[in-house]
Amino acid sequence: MTKLDSKNVVTKYMSEINFVNSAEQGDVIEIGLGFNRIGRTSISFSCEVRNIFNKKTIIKIDNIVFVLVDEDGRPIPHGKTDANLNLSKP
């Protein structure tokens, strides 16, 4: 994950996936991520998949938590803050 400057990132948690509207074959979609919060070892986002033309939401996920881990899979501090990531909440 580029925000944590490492490839050693795992998905720790994902809230329910809400299927809001259907997508049809041939639809062009966009995937948007919104910053939720930053922890000592983690960063969390919300996600929304939309039809790029009519902006209808197809899928919505309220919370996805990623954790920085060492070579043994143990969480380690990433040293990032809201300020040095330059992220804004939705």
Secondary structure, 3 states (H helix, E strand, C coil): CHHHCCCCEEEEEECCEEECCCCCCCCCEEEEEEEEEECCCEEEEEEEEEECCCCCEEEEEEEEEEEEECCCCCECCCCCCHHHHCCCCC
